[in-house]
């Protein structure tokens, strides 16, 4: 059990060292992604999609025009 835990720690340390070795590439990619996303959001056109539906309920034996609420908004 302790052997696998030690191996995991060693693997994580080696990954961390290799990432820190090239930290400027990682920071540069983050900055580049932020700049590209800023300009994309700044210059892209906004599109909104709108949808609606109306539900009519008519009681049995009553037409729409005879209802007192027919013309009321």
Order of alpha helices (4+ residues) and beta strands (2+ residues): alpha-alpha
